Amino acid sequence: MEEELINGCLWTWEKDTDFLMTGEMVETLPTLELQDTQIYEYDQSWTPHCTLYSAFGAVSDLFNYEFTQKEIDEMVEESYKRGRIKWQWWYIKDAVNLVADYWNEHHAKLWRVVYYRFPIKDTELVDKILTKNYTLCSWYDGNSAYNKDRNDGVLNWTSFWYPTYWHAVSWIGRNWKRYIKDNYKGRKSWNIPTNIYEVEHEPKELVEWWCFCYSAYLYTRVDNVEEIKRLEKFKTSVNVAIELNSSIWHLTNDENYKNALHKMNDENRKKLKTIEAQLKKYV
């Protein structure tokens, strides 16, 4: 049976089949060498697209690629086609999935992107991920107290009760420190840049204070060379199965068995079309 990557869902939408990034998997992730100096920021302005913009920034950090305004507009329109109500907020798990699909359809010549649900309440794992220069998509419950604390460029207060809004952002790490990357490129408060601000608290504390969600999303890269090899082998195996079933069909006199073989080959031919469509993305 074909193995398929199953992408995670956040918050109450989690499923038993979600791919959860574990400590062992974190250890095997390569460090992203080029991301030390380049941080990709976007400006969502007055739009309610924060979950999408969080994902834009995370994928851009991963591949050192800046989405064009045309691409951003296309992804926003795609969100409406996927059931989002116009000019309304959207679940972060849906936004992360959409941006991954868009990248894999339009840019996956050398690398595909996959994503995992990640336990942001595990401070040790968060620090390992951020030290390797990956970006985490997450969200928080905010209010005026949170905004005031952030406006000096450092989040270090200990209470943010009675939230009045929720907002999707990203976690990044630089110089052994944790930062939040927002979606308002160029934002300042009293000439202090505040679109990227340091976080002094441990992620676990912010989760325990009901400020940040306990899960986040992590994008990772998959080498397409190995994926192409897998698909080619898969295609060969399916073709062999079709030929074998056809040969058996001509030898048996059992009509029920013939019908079963015919149905199997119908499914195999459908699978071949799927494999060939996947291979075209990498040519």
Beta strands, then each sheet from edge to edge (+ up, - down):
strand 1: 111-119
strand 2: 136-142
strand 3: 154-155
strand 4: 165-174
strand 5: 177-181
strand 6: 188-189
strand 7: 192-193
strand 8: 196-199
strand 9: 215-223
sheet 1: 1+ 9- 2+ 4- 5+ 8- 3-
sheet 2: 6+ 7-
end
